[in-house]
Amino acid sequence: MPEIIKILMGLGQMRTATQSLSDEEVELIATEVKREITIKHAADEEEEPEAFDDPEESLTARPPVVTIMGHVDHGKTTLLDAIRDARVVATEAGGITQHIGAYQVDVDGRKITFLDTPGHEAFTAMRARGAKVTDIAVLVVAADDGVMPQTKESISHARAAQVPIVVAVNKIDLADANIDRVKGELAQEGLNPEDWGGDTQFAAVSAKTQENLDELLEKVLLVADLELEGLKANPNTEASGPIIESRLDVGRGPVATLLVQRGTLKVGDAIVAGDAYGRVKALFDYKGERQESAGPGDPVEILGFDKPPAAGELARVVENDREARELANKRGERLRREQLAAVRPATGVSLERLYEQLQAGEVSDLNLVVRGDVVGSVEAVVSELSKFEHSEVRLNVIQQGVGAITQNDIMLASASDALIVGFNVRPNAEARELASREGVEIRTYDVIYKLTEEIEQALVGKLSAISTEETIGEAEVRALFRVSRLGTIAGCMVTHGVVRRNGSVRVIRDGAVIYTTTISQLKRFKDDVREVAEGFECGILLEGFNDVKEGDVLEIFETREIERTTLDEAPTA
C-alpha cells in the first residue's frame, strides 16, 4: 500500500489508503509496477449463467419475443397499434415513443410478445437493450423513405444479438411508395428478400389501412418455427428475466416491467434486480389487468421493489427477503464504490495552481442534475448529453434519477452551481419555491431533441468568443518627418480602404511584418482627423515605433469578437 501511495504522489495525486481509485489510476499503477490487469465493472458481472441445465421433459413452448425496430417516423408504434388494436402514439410527445412497451397478441391460438423500442436516435442504448432480450427483430422500413441511418443501426443491433430479422415494408398505401427500391437498398445491407432468392422474410404492410398485417404475423411465426426450434423454457422453477423498464409511479411507488424468460413469477415472491429488491405485491399484464402469476415469455408490471431497478438488469426470484436484501446491498455497495472512484478528486487552491489554470485556459463546467419519469429515458438523456465534447467546456451529470424534482435536487444544484433538467417530470410546489429562493434554474422537457438542443446552446454560451481580424486599409510611407517631442511622423498615401485613428497596424517591410502597434496620431495637413480615405495623403504617428522607413507599407486592421453559435466553431489562436 505505501508503494501505491508513493506512485500516486509521483503522478501528482494525493490519496489515502481508504480512498477508491478510478480505472485510469489503476491502469497507471499497473504500468508502473509492470503488471497486467483486467478491470471488471459491476455492470459487466453475470448475475447467473445464461444456460440452464433443465431436463428436456420439464421444458414447454413459450411465445417468441419480437422487437419492433427501425428509423424514426417509419411507423413502428403505429404498426404495433394496428396489430394490438390500441392507441399509444396519441400519448407520446411529438409522436415519438419515449419508453419501451411490452405487449402480447394472439395469432390463431398462439401468443407473440412484442417489445416496442423508441425510434429517436437518442435511444440507441434502449434499442440495443431491446435487441438483447428478443428472439426475432421486425425491421420497419417506410416504403416512401427507404433505408435510413437508424435502419442500418437497427440491423447492426439485431445482428450483434444474433437474432433473425423479418422486414415490414410499411406505408405501402402512400402514392410514392416504392417497395422494390426498399428491397434493393436492404439487399445492399445483406437482407435479401426470399422472392429474390434470399432468406429474409419480407411483408408489405400498411399500419394505417391494416393491410397485410396477418401476413406479417404469419411470417414471424414461420421464422420462429424454422429458425428458433428451441423456444422452450422451464415454467416450474424460480422466475428470472430482464427488466425492460422501470419508473416511480405516484401512488403506487416503484413499478418495473419484467419480461419473464424462465420460471413462473407469482405474487409474494422475493425478487432482486441489481441493487433493487423487494417482494412482489402485485402483477399486472400489458392490458393493466391484475394477475396472480406470469410464465415464460410474458411481460408483466411488478409492484413491490424498494426503488426502480435499472433497465436491463436481470431480475430473479430468490428464497426469501433476507437473501434478496443481501444481494441488492452487495451490488449497491459495488456500484457506489465505482461512482466514488469515477468522481474527480478535489484539487487544492493555491496561487501556483491558479496561475497554471490561467495559463492553460481554465475549462468551463456545466453541471447538470437529470431527472426523468423512467430509467430508460434518463439513460437515453445522459447518453445523448455525453456526446457533447469540447476542449473549452465540459458537461458533468452530477446526479441522475427517476421521479419528481425534489428539494434535495435543488440543494445539490445550489451547492454545485448546477442546472436541473427534468424529462417528463415536474418539481412540486416546495421544490419550485426553494429553487426560486436559491436561484437554481429548472428546465423541463417532453421531447428529447428539444432538451439536447437547449443544452448545446447553454454549452455554446460558455464558450469564449472567436477573434477575427479584418484588414480595413493600407498606406504606403512616402516621406518621413522627425519631430523632437513626438518622434518620426510617416507621410503616407492611403492606397486601399481607410486609415483610422487608434486602429491596429502592422509595419511591413520587404513583405515581412517587422512590428505591430497602433496609430497614436492621424493628421491631414495640420488637422487631427478621425480617418483618411483611399487616395488621400496623411501623416501617421505610430505608438512606440520610430524606426519607420520610406517604402514601408502600413496595414491597418480591426479585431472583432464574434459570439459562437455551435460547438464546432474553433477560436483563433
ZAMARGU-4260 file (C-alpha; in steps of 0.2 Angstrom, whole numbers, plus 5000, padded with zeros to 4 digits):
<rodrens>
0) 5000/5000/5000 | 5014/5013/5004 | 5022/5009/4987 | 5005/5013/4978 | 5003/5029/4988
5) 5021/5034/4983 | 5017/5030/4964 | 5001/5041/4965 | 5011/5055/4973 | 5024/5054/4959
10) 5009/5056/4947 | 5003/5071/4957 | 4988/5063/4965 | 4987/5064/4984 | 4977/5048/4990
15) 4975/5039/5007 | 4973/5020/5009 | 4954/5021/5011 | 4950/5030/4995 | 4944/5022/4979
20) 4954/5024/4963 | 4947/5027/4946 | 4951/5015/4931 | 4964/5027/4924 | 4973/5027/4940
25) 4973/5008/4942 | 4980/5006/4925 | 4994/5019/4928 | 4999/5010/4944 | 4999/4993/4934
30) 5010/5001/4921 | 5022/5007/4934 | 5024/4990/4943 | 5024/4981/4926 | 5008/4971/4929
35) 4994/4966/4918 | 4976/4969/4925 | 4958/4966/4920 | 4946/4979/4926 | 4928/4972/4928
40) 4913/4983/4932 | 4898/4979/4942 | 4888/4981/4926 | 4899/4968/4917 | 4896/4954/4930
45) 4885/4940/4926 | 4871/4938/4939 | 4868/4920/4934 | 4873/4908/4919 | 4864/4911/4903
50) 4862/4892/4900 | 4851/4882/4912 | 4853/4863/4914 | 4834/4859/4914 | 4828/4842/4910
55) 4820/4840/4892 | 4804/4834/4900 | 4802/4850/4910 | 4803/4862/4895 | 4787/4869/4887
60) 4785/4880/4872 | 4785/4899/4876 | 4779/4914/4865 | 4793/4921/4854 | 4798/4939/4859
65) 4798/4951/4845 | 4806/4968/4844 | 4800/4982/4833 | 4815/4992/4826 | 4818/5004/4813
70) 4821/5023/4809 | 4811/5037/4817 | 4794/5041/4810 | 4794/5025/4799 | 4778/5020/4808
75) 4784/5007/4821 | 4772/5011/4835 | 4758/5014/4823 | 4761/4997/4816 | 4761/4989/4834
80) 4745/4999/4837 | 4737/4991/4822 | 4742/4974/4827 | 4736/4975/4845 | 4722/4987/4840
85) 4726/5000/4853 | 4732/5018/4853 | 4749/5023/4860 | 4755/5036/4848 | 4742/5049/4854
90) 4750/5049/4872 | 4768/5051/4866 | 4775/5069/4864 | 4779/5073/4846 | 4773/5055/4840
95) 4790/5048/4846 | 4789/5033/4858 | 4799/5038/4873 | 4798/5022/4883 | 4799/5003/4880
100) 4782/4995/4880 | 4779/4976/4880 | 4763/4969/4874 | 4756/4952/4868 | 4744/4947/4854
105) 4735/4931/4850 | 4738/4923/4832 | 4727/4908/4829 | 4729/4902/4847 | 4747/4906/4848
110) 4755/4921/4858 | 4768/4933/4852 | 4776/4945/4864 | 4781/4962/4856 | 4793/4975/4863
115) 4791/4992/4855 | 4808/5001/4856 | 4809/5020/4853 | 4815/5027/4836 | 4823/5043/4840
120) 4842/5042/4838 | 4845/5047/4857 | 4838/5030/4862 | 4852/5019/4854 | 4856/5011/4871
125) 4837/5007/4874 | 4836/4999/4856 | 4852/4989/4859 | 4844/4983/4876 | 4828/4978/4866
130) 4838/4968/4854 | 4847/4958/4868 | 4831/4951/4875 | 4822/4947/4859 | 4820/4932/4848
135) 4815/4940/4832 | 4818/4958/4826 | 4805/4966/4815 | 4813/4979/4805 | 4801/4993/4799
140) 4806/5002/4784 | 4794/5016/4776 | 4791/5012/4758 | 4792/5030/4753 | 4808/5034/4763
145) 4819/5018/4761 | 4834/5014/4772 | 4840/5027/4784 | 4854/5029/4797 | 4844/5021/4811
150) 4838/5007/4799 | 4856/5002/4797 | 4859/5004/4816 | 4844/4993/4820 | 4851/4980/4808
155) 4868/4981/4817 | 4860/4979/4834 | 4850/4964/4828 | 4865/4955/4820 | 4875/4959/4836
160) 4862/4950/4846 | 4862/4936/4833 | 4843/4936/4830 | 4834/4933/4814 | 4826/4949/4805
165) 4809/4950/4797 | 4806/4966/4787 | 4790/4975/4787 | 4789/4987/4772 | 4777/5000/4779
170) 4766/5014/4772 | 4763/5005/4755 | 4746/5015/4754 | 4756/5031/4750 | 4757/5036/4732
175) 4776/5037/4731 | 4778/5020/4739 | 4792/5010/4731 | 4794/4993/4738 | 4807/4987/4725
180) 4818/5001/4729 | 4817/4997/4748 | 4821/4979/4744 | 4836/4984/4733 | 4843/4995/4747
185) 4841/4982/4760 | 4849/4969/4749 | 4864/4980/4749 | 4864/4979/4768 | 4864/4960/4767
190) 4845/4957/4769 | 4840/4948/4753 | 4821/4945/4750 | 4815/4927/4749 | 4807/4931/4732
195) 4824/4937/4725 | 4832/4921/4730 | 4837/4926/4748 | 4832/4920/4765 | 4825/4936/4773
200) 4806/4936/4775 | 4798/4952/4769 | 4780/4958/4772 | 4772/4974/4763 | 4760/4981/4775
205) 4751/4997/4779 | 4748/5001/4798 | 4736/5015/4793 | 4724/5004/4782 | 4729/4987/4792
210) 4733/4979/4776 | 4743/4963/4776 | 4745/4963/4795 | 4740/4944/4796 | 4754/4940/4783
215) 4767/4949/4794 | 4762/4939/4810 | 4762/4923/4800 | 4780/4926/4794 | 4785/4930/4812
220) 4778/4913/4817 | 4786/4905/4802 | 4803/4911/4806 | 4800/4906/4825 | 4796/4888/4819
225) 4810/4887/4806 | 4825/4896/4814 | 4821/4895/4833 | 4817/4877/4837 | 4822/4879/4855
230) 4809/4892/4860 | 4806/4882/4876 | 4808/4886/4894 | 4805/4878/4911 | 4790/4885/4919
235) 4792/4875/4936 | 4806/4885/4943 | 4811/4901/4951 | 4807/4915/4939 | 4820/4926/4930
240) 4821/4938/4916 | 4827/4956/4911 | 4819/4972/4917 | 4813/4981/4902 | 4808/4997/4910
245) 4805/5005/4927 | 4798/5021/4934 | 4792/5029/4950 | 4773/5030/4950 | 4764/5042/4961
250) 4753/5032/4972 | 4760/5015/4968 | 4778/5018/4971 | 4792/5009/4961 | 4785/5000/4946
255) 4795/4988/4935 | 4791/4980/4918 | 4799/4962/4918 | 4800/4950/4903 | 4799/4933/4911
260) 4811/4921/4902 | 4811/4906/4913 | 4801/4900/4928 | 4784/4907/4934 | 4783/4923/4944
265) 4770/4923/4957 | 4763/4937/4969 | 4773/4935/4986 | 4790/4930/4978 | 4805/4938/4985
270) 4814/4946/4970 | 4831/4955/4967 | 4837/4966/4952 | 4854/4974/4953 | 4854/4985/4969
275) 4834/4985/4970 | 4825/4971/4979 | 4808/4968/4986 | 4793/4956/4987 | 4780/4955/4973
280) 4765/4964/4979 | 4755/4964/4963 | 4757/4958/4945 | 4748/4967/4930 | 4748/4961/4912
285) 4750/4973/4897 | 4732/4977/4897 | 4733/4983/4916 | 4723/4968/4922 | 4729/4960/4939
290) 4737/4943/4938 | 4742/4930/4951 | 4757/4923/4940 | 4766/4925/4924 | 4775/4912/4914
295) 4790/4912/4901 | 4788/4925/4888 | 4775/4935/4897 | 4778/4954/4900 | 4772/4960/4917
300) 4772/4975/4928 | 4778/4972/4946 | 4774/4982/4961 | 4785/4979/4977 | 4803/4985/4973
305) 4811/4996/4986 | 4816/5008/4971 | 4816/5007/4952 | 4828/4994/4946 | 4840/4999/4932
310) 4833/4994/4915 | 4842/4979/4908 | 4846/4972/4925 | 4842/4953/4927 | 4829/4951/4939
315) 4827/4934/4948 | 4817/4926/4962 | 4827/4921/4977 | 4822/4911/4993 | 4817/4925/5005
320) 4818/4943/5008 | 4834/4942/5018 | 4844/4934/5003 | 4836/4947/4991 | 4842/4962/5003
325) 4859/4955/5005 | 4862/4953/4986 | 4855/4970/4982 | 4866/4978/4996 | 4881/4969/4989
330) 4878/4975/4972 | 4873/4993/4978 | 4890/4994/4988 | 4900/4989/4972 | 4891/5002/4961
335) 4893/5016/4975 | 4912/5012/4975 | 4913/5013/4957 | 4904/5030/4957 | 4916/5037/4970
340) 4931/5031/4960 | 4924/5040/4945 | 4922/5057/4954 | 4937/5068/4950 | 4947/5071/4966
345) 4946/5089/4973 | 4961/5100/4969 | 4968/5112/4982 | 4968/5130/4978 | 4984/5139/4978
350) 4992/5153/4969 | 5003/5141/4959 | 4988/5131/4954 | 4978/5146/4950 | 4992/5153/4939
355) 4993/5136/4930 | 4974/5136/4927 | 4975/5154/4920 | 4990/5150/4908 | 4981/5134/4902
360) 4964/5142/4900 | 4953/5135/4913 | 4939/5123/4907 | 4922/5129/4910 | 4910/5117/4918
365) 4891/5115/4915 | 4884/5104/4929 | 4868/5095/4927 | 4856/5086/4938 | 4845/5075/4927
370) 4828/5068/4932 | 4816/5058/4922 | 4800/5048/4923 | 4808/5031/4919 | 4825/5024/4920
375) 4827/5021/4901 | 4823/5039/4897 | 4836/5045/4910 | 4849/5033/4902 | 4845/5040/4885
380) 4846/5058/4890 | 4863/5055/4899 | 4869/5045/4884 | 4864/5059/4872 | 4872/5073/4883
385) 4888/5063/4884 | 4891/5066/4866 | 4895/5084/4869 | 4913/5086/4870 | 4924/5102/4868
390) 4941/5107/4874 | 4935/5123/4882 | 4918/5117/4890 | 4914/5101/4900 | 4897/5094/4904
395) 4895/5085/4920 | 4880/5075/4925 | 4882/5075/4944 | 4866/5066/4948 | 4853/5056/4939
400) 4837/5048/4945 | 4819/5043/4942 | 4804/5053/4950 | 4799/5071/4953 | 4812/5085/4955
405) 4814/5086/4974 | 4821/5099/4987 | 4836/5088/4989 | 4840/5090/4970 | 4838/5109/4972
410) 4850/5109/4987 | 4863/5099/4977 | 4861/5110/4962 | 4863/5126/4973 | 4879/5119/4981
415) 4887/5114/4964 | 4880/5128/4953 | 4871/5115/4943 | 4856/5116/4931 | 4842/5104/4934
420) 4834/5095/4919 | 4818/5086/4920 | 4811/5074/4907 | 4793/5071/4908 | 4793/5076/4927
425) 4790/5092/4936 | 4795/5100/4953 | 4782/5101/4967 | 4777/5117/4974 | 4790/5116/4988
430) 4804/5112/4976 | 4799/5126/4965 | 4799/5139/4979 | 4816/5133/4985 | 4823/5134/4968
435) 4817/5152/4966 | 4825/5156/4983 | 4841/5148/4979 | 4842/5155/4961 | 4843/5137/4954
440) 4836/5135/4936 | 4825/5121/4932 | 4821/5116/4914 | 4808/5103/4909 | 4805/5094/4893
445) 4795/5081/4885 | 4804/5078/4869 | 4822/5074/4870 | 4829/5083/4854 | 4822/5099/4862
450) 4832/5095/4878 | 4848/5092/4868 | 4847/5107/4858 | 4845/5119/4873 | 4859/5111/4882
455) 4870/5113/4867 | 4866/5131/4867 | 4869/5133/4885 | 4886/5125/4882 | 4889/5137/4867
460) 4885/5151/4879 | 4900/5146/4890 | 4912/5147/4875 | 4924/5161/4873 | 4921/5172/4858
465) 4930/5169/4841 | 4943/5183/4837 | 4943/5188/4819 | 4954/5201/4810 | 4948/5211/4796
470) 4961/5222/4785 | 4952/5239/4783 | 4966/5248/4774 | 4984/5250/4768 | 4995/5265/4767
475) 5012/5267/4759 | 5026/5278/4768 | 5031/5291/4755 | 5041/5303/4767 | 5047/5305/4785
480) 5046/5320/4796 | 5056/5320/4813 | 5048/5330/4827 | 5059/5331/4843 | 5045/5330/4855
485) 5034/5317/4846 | 5046/5306/4836 | 5045/5301/4817 | 5029/5305/4808 | 5027/5295/4792
490) 5020/5304/4777 | 5009/5292/4769 | 4997/5289/4754 | 4982/5278/4758 | 4982/5266/4744
495) 4967/5255/4749 | 4952/5256/4761 | 4953/5268/4775 | 4966/5273/4789 | 4958/5276/4806
500) 4965/5284/4822 | 4968/5272/4836 | 4967/5257/4823 | 4979/5242/4825 | 4993/5242/4812
505) 5007/5231/4805 | 5023/5238/4798 | 5028/5228/4783 | 5045/5229/4775 | 5050/5219/4760
510) 5035/5208/4763 | 5039/5204/4781 | 5030/5210/4796 | 5043/5219/4807 | 5031/5227/4820
515) 5013/5228/4826 | 5007/5243/4835 | 4993/5256/4835 | 4991/5273/4827 | 4994/5286/4840
520) 4990/5301/4829 | 4982/5304/4812 | 4984/5321/4803 | 4978/5328/4787 | 4989/5343/4784
525) 4989/5351/4802 | 4972/5345/4807 | 4969/5330/4818 | 4957/5318/4809 | 4947/5303/4814
530) 4950/5294/4797 | 4958/5296/4780 | 4950/5288/4764 | 4959/5280/4749 | 4968/5291/4738
535) 4972/5305/4751 | 4988/5309/4760 | 4990/5309/4778 | 5003/5310/4792 | 5004/5295/4804
540) 5012/5293/4821 | 5015/5275/4827 | 5013/5271/4845 | 5031/5266/4852 | 5039/5264/4835
545) 5050/5277/4826 | 5061/5266/4815 | 5049/5268/4800 | 5057/5270/4783 | 5051/5276/4766
550) 5043/5262/4756 | 5036/5253/4771 | 5018/5248/4770 | 5006/5250/4785 | 4992/5238/4785
555) 4978/5244/4796 | 4966/5230/4803 | 4952/5228/4816 | 4950/5214/4828 | 4932/5209/4832
560) 4924/5197/4844 | 4911/5186/4837 | 4900/5175/4848 | 4900/5157/4844 | 4884/5148/4839
565) 4889/5130/4838 | 4901/5119/4847 | 4910/5115/4831 | 4917/5133/4829 | 4935/5134/4835
570) 4943/5150/4842 | 4958/5158/4833 | 4975/5156/4842
</rodrens>
